[in-house]
């Protein structure tokens, strides 16, 4: 067998390659440390439990778990009015400013400033009254303000409506704080290629959010509906599910239409208790595409003898513009007989999904799911 010999020049060359590799590795390590310092992730990890995010279009914009481009960080900070992350997390909230307490009707108009563009968040409309107490979308009324009137979990089904979502969450925090309502906002993002399934996302949000709160009132909230009046009542009734939209403003025509679009309508923004929603086995999971899922929920409630309470015309909302990119589903209109047959086997008790990520953003908690 031939014998392989190593020359002196080969030994020197090998040594140089090893040295270059060591220098390269050291450079990469230093760059990583500098990046880590730039985003001040150590403060984040030490203050908020690390929740993993995976492959979400929304989370990629606002995800501080991994370094992202400075442009994206600046965008999120600018849009949401966030202070630098380390300063936000280190803020002492033990002695709230009296200005953070909800305002009475004598101190503020019942009409709310409704942000219609991202620029409005910083220029025209005020930030949440008590921004410093927000944690993962949760706000608890400070003791100085007295007892809060309720505890509400807001569930927002979401996909590809980033501008609408950012407008909604800051606006909602402003309203709910002024009403002295303990609340949390949960965004359920469908992160797959299947048609949008609003009803299933609401089921998922209803179940997952209960791991983070003890609220008995759930508000199912479309991202394109913004309350225009402080008189909108974000609370639940133990005796009746509630439809919250009294009148809806169309921005194109500048005209209001009834919030109750037709007989037994139960869509847009609704409030139910845990008992009410569980008694009908939640939503059907079968509605892929736009429409009719809320009509089935209305039928389910009637079957179980829940009468919906509709808001009066003082509960005004604005309907934000967005692209009509969700296909109409092919499900037939939900008849009482068809719904009665399937409601015990289709809903919360048959819910299947893949949770791909959970993210704690100051303004909301995000569940990224595949349905």
N, C-alpha and C positions, 0 to 999 in steps of 0.2 A: 504494500500500500504506500502511495506517495506521502512524504513527510512535509508538513507545512511549517515554515520558519517565519518568525516575526522580526522584521528589521528594526533598527533604531529609529529610522525616520517614521515608520508606522507607529511606533510607541509614542513619539512626540506628537504626531497628528492626532492620535486618540486622546492624548492629554488636552490638546487645544480644544477639541470638540467638547469634551467634558466641561472645560472651563466656560466655554461659550454657553453651554446648556445651563450651567449653574447661574451665570449672570442673567440669562433670559428668564429663568424661573424666579430669581430674586426681583427682577423688574416687574413681572406679572403680579407677584405677591404685593409689592409696594403699591402698584396701581389699584389693586383690589382694596387695600387698606384705605387709600385715599378716597376711593369711591364710597366705601362704607362710611367714612367720616363725613363726606359731603352730604349724604342723606341722613346722617345722624340716626341710623337704625338702632343703635344701642339703646337710646332713650326709648324708642318705640317698643323694643322687645322687653325692656325692664318694666314698662308701665302697662302695656296691654297684652293679654295672652295672645301668642302667635297663632293666627288662624290661616291655614294654607289656602291659596288660590291657584286654580289650574285652568289655563286656556280659555279665559273669558274675555270677550271683546271689551266689555265695560270695565272689568277689573284691570285690564292692561293699562287703562288710562289713569286709574287712581290707586294703583297697587304699590304700596311702599315696602312690601315684603322683599321685592327684588329691585335692584337699581333700574330706573327707567330714564328716558331722556329728560334733560332739564326743561325742554319745551313743554312736555306733558305735565311735569310737576308744576310749572308756572301756570299752566292753563287751569288745573284743578284748584290751585291756591287762589287764582284770580276769580274764577267763577263762583266758588263757594265762600269767598271772603275769609279763607283760613289764614291764621297766623302761622309762622314757621312751626313745623311739627313739634320740635323739642319744647318750644315755648308753650304751645297748646297743651301738651301732655303734662308739663310741669306746673301748670297754673293752679293756684290755691283757690278752691271754691268754698271754703268753710264760712266766709263772711260775704254773702252776696250783696251786690250793690242794690239799694232800694229801687233803682230804675229797672232792675231785672224783674220785679214783681209785676204780675198782670195789671193792666190798666183798666180802670172802670170806664163805663160809658161816658161819664162826665169829663174824663180826661182825654178821650180819643174818639174819633168818629167811628161809626159802625161800618163805614165803607173802607175796604182794605185796598192798599196799593197792590195791583196785580202785575207782576213782572211778565212782560210778553217777549222780551229778548234777554240774552245773557248780559248785555250792557246794563239793563234795568236793575240787576241784582246789586250793582255797586253804585249806580248813579241816581236812579229814580226811587227805588223801593228800599226800605230799611232792612238791615240784617235782623236775624232773630233777636228778640229783646235780651235774651240771656244765653248768648252763644257759648260762653265759657263752661257752662254746666253740661253741654252735650257730650255724650259718650256712646259711640257706636249707634247713633241715632236715637238714644234714650235721653229724655229730659225729665227730671223729678223736681217738682216745685220746691224751692228753698223754704226752710222753716219760717223765715221772716215774712213770707207771703201767706202764711196760714195753710190750712189743709187743702190739698187739691180736690177737685170735684169728681174726678174719675180716673181710670187707668185704661188707656186705649192702645191697642196694637194695630197700626196701619199697615196693610199688606198691599204692595204695588206689583202687579204682574208686568214684566218688562222684557222688551227686546227692541233694539235699534231706535230708541226714542231718547237719546242722551240729553238733548237740549230740554225737552219737555220734563224729563226726570229732574234735572238740576233746578229748573224753575219751580217745580212742584215741592221738592223736599224743603228748600229753604223757606218757601212761602208757608208751608204747613207748620213748620216749627214756629214761625212768627205768630200764626193764628192760635195754635194750641197752647203756646206759652201765655198769650194774652187771656186765654180762657182758663188758665190755671189747671190744665189737664195733664196729669202724668201720662207720658206717651213714649212709644218707640216706633220707628219706621223701618219696615223690612221690605227690601226689594228682591223679588224672585225673578232671576234672569234665565230665560230659556236659551241654553247654549248648545244648540244642535241644528241640524238641517231640516228638521221636521216642521210642518206648518205650525204656526203659533197656537198654543192651547191655553187660553186664558183661564178657563175653569180649573184645569189641572194645576196650574201654577198657584192659584188661590188655595187649593187643597193642600199643596206642599207648604206654602207659607203659613197656613193655619197650623199645621202639625209641627213644623220645624221651629217656628217662632216661640212655641210654648216651652222650649228648652231654655229660653232666655228671659222670660217674664212670667208674671202671674196675673196678667190682665184677663178679665172676663169679657171684655168688649173688643170686637174685631171690626175694623172698617176696611172693606175691600175697595180700593181706590185706583181708578184708571189714571195714567200719568198725564193725560191731556186735559183733565178737569181741575181747574183751580177755583177755590172759593173766593168770591168777590166781597162778601159781607162778613163782619164779625158776628152776625146773628146766626150763622150756620152752626147748628148744634152737633158737635162731634161726640155723641154719647149714644149708649144703647138703652133700649127699653126691655125689661124682662118679660113683658107681656106681648110685645109686637116687634118684629124686625122693622128696620127703618130705612126708607129711601131718602137720601139727604138733599138731592138737587130739587129745589123748588122751581127755579127758572134758569135757563142756560143761554148765555150770550154767544151769538155767532159773530166772529170778528169780521167776516167778509161783509155781511149785511148790516152789522151793528144793531141787530134786532134780537130780542129775547124770544125764546120758545119755551113751552112748558117742560119742566124737568121730567114729568111723567109723560113720556112720548106716546104711549098708547095704554090701553087697559091692561092692568097687571104688570106693567113694565117694572123691572127690578135690576137695572144696570147702571153703570157709570160709577156711582159712589153709594155704597150701602153699608149699614151697620147691623151686625148680628151678635148675639151673645154666644158663648161656647155651647150652651145647652141647645139653643135654637138650631145652630148649624149642625151639630152632631145628631140631632133628632131626625134630620132629613138625609143623613149619611153624606153631608157635604154636597159638592157639585158632582155632576157626571164627569167622567174622565174621557168621554168619547168625542168631544167637540174640538177637532183640529181645524183651524181656520176661524174666520170672523163670524160672530153672531150666533144667536139662539141658545148659547149656554146659559145666559142670564134668564131667559124665558123658562128653561127647564128648572132652574133653581126656584123661580116663582111658582111653578107648578108643584114642586116638591113641598114648598112651604104651605101651599093651600091644601095639599093632601093631608098634611099633619095639623091642619086647622090653625096655622099661624096667619093672622091678618096683618098685612103690611101697613105701616103708618107712613104717609107721604108728607113731605115738608111743605110749608106754605110758600108763597111767592117771595117772602123776605130772604129765603135761602138761595141767594144768587151765585151762579158759577159762570166762569168763562171757559169756552171750549177752545183750547189752543190748536194752532195749525200743525199738521204733520202730513207726511206722505201716506197715501192710501196703498200700502204695500203688503197688506194682509189679505189673502184670498178668502172669499166667502166659503164657508164649509158646506158640505153636501148633505148634512144631516137634515132629515125632515123636521117639520115643526113639531115640537114635543107635545104630543097629546097626553091627556091625563091617564088614559089606559096604558100607553107605552111606558110612561114614566113610573107608574105604579108597579109595573112588572119588574123593572130593572133597578129601582132605587135602593133596594135592600142589598143588591150585589154589586152595584156600580157606584163608586164614590170613595169616601175616606177609607173604607175597609178593603178596597181593592187597589189602592194607590201604589204604583210602582214607578220608580225614577232612580236616576243616578246622580248623587250629589257630588259635583266635581270641584266645588270650592265654597268656602265661607270667608267673607272679608269684613273686617270692622273698619268702616269709614266714620269719621266724626259725625256726619249727618245721617247715616243709615247703616244698617247691617245688610249685606248682600248674600243671598243664597244663589249660587250658580248651579244650574241643574240641566240634565238631559232627560227628556220625557219620552 
